[in-house]
Structure formats: structure tokens, C-alpha cells
């Protein structure tokens, strides 16, 4: 009986270790990103180099500046969820630009893809 309970304990511990080993935590590495940037290939204003979709907004990367634009995502999601609801032209938005004065004008951003 003692041998079987020891066997069960060992199997239990090993199965827990194997299950834990199978759980993989995502890592931010060289070839991954939490935010996906899309290169401007003449689909936006020429001053914009890259764009990233944010939850309820966007980030626009320009030379020497970052521009953030946000919208009321709950209103927009409500419009998508209820297509038969009368559309509204009142969606709250805001934005701001972060400029980097005296930044090096010779820097460049390049895509790795």
C-alpha cells in the first residue's frame, strides 16, 4: 500500500511539472511586437512613416513626432454590433502630438519585413 501511494505521489508531481512545462508565456523578442506597425506605402499623408492600430485609436509615426488619435470605442462598437440602429454622427474623438524638438534629423526608421 505504501509503495502504491508513493507511486501515485510521484506521478502526481510529475504530471504537474509536465503541465507547467507546456504553458508558454509569450515573450517580446526581436521578431515580435505587442503593437503591429504598418509602413506607409502612399496610403496616408507622406509625412507619416508608420501607423499602429491601438485599442480605440491609432499611433502615427512621423519624423521627429508621434501623433495619437483616439475615438470613443464603445460608441463605435455599439454601431457595429447593432447595424439596424440609426447611425450617429457624434463620436467623441481626441488626439495629441508629441514632438521631439532638436532631434537628430539624420535618423531613419526602417521596416524589418
N, C-alpha and C positions, 0 to 999 in steps of 0.2 A: 504494500500500500504506500509506504514511504517513497519507494522508487517511482511509482506512477505519479505521485504528487510532485516530485522533483521534476520529472519529465514534463508534466503539464506546465509547471512554472517556467521552465526553460523555453518551451515552445511559446508560451505567452509573451515572455520578454523578447524573444527573437522576432516574433510577428510584429510586435510594437516597433522594434528597431527597423524592420523592413518597411513597414508602412510609413514611418517617419522619413526614411531614405527616399521614398517615392514622391513625397511632397516637395515640389520645386518652387523656390521663391524666385520670382523674376528679378533679374539683375540688369541694371543700366550699364551697358558696356559700350564698346567702341562702335558697334554696328546696330545699336538700338537706341530708341529715344522715347521719352514719355510724351513728347509733343512732336507731331509729324509736321515738318516744314515742306511746303510746296514751292518750287522755284518758279519765278515769274518768266514765262515764255510768251510775252506780249499779250497776256490775258488781263493785265492790270496796268495801272499807270507806270510809266517807265522808271520812276523814282523808286518803286517798290522792287526789292530784290527777292524776298521770300514772304510767304504768308503761312500762318499756322492757325488751324481751327481750334478755338477754345470752347469750353462749355459755356454757351451764352455769349459768344463773341469771337473776335479774331485778333491776331497779333500780326502786324505788318512790319517787316524789317526793311529799313531804308539805310542808306549810307549815313552814318552819324546819328541815327534816330530809331526809336521803336514807337510805333503807334498802336494803341489798343483801342478797339471798338467793342462795345457791349450792347446787348439788347435784352429786353425783358423776355427771358426764355420761357417762362410759364405761359405768357400770352401766346407766343409763337407755337409752343407745343399744344396748347389748347386749340388753336386754329387747325393744326394738323390732325389732331385727334377727332375733332368734330367738324368734318368737311361741310356738313349741311348748315352749320351755324353761320349767320351773317358775318362776313369778314369785317374786321375793324381796320381803320387807318390810324389807330392810336396805339402804337407800340413804343414804349419808352426806350430811349437809347442814350448812351453817353460814350464819351471817348476822351482819350488824352494822349499826348505825345511826350515822350521822354527824349530830349535831345542831349547829345554829348558834345558840348562846345569844345573847341580846341582838340578834338580827337584827331588821330592821325589820318589824314586824307588818303594815304597810300595803302591803307588796309583793304582787304577784299574778303568777301565771303564766297565760298565755293561749295558746290554740291558734291557729295561723295558718291552719288549714283551716276 
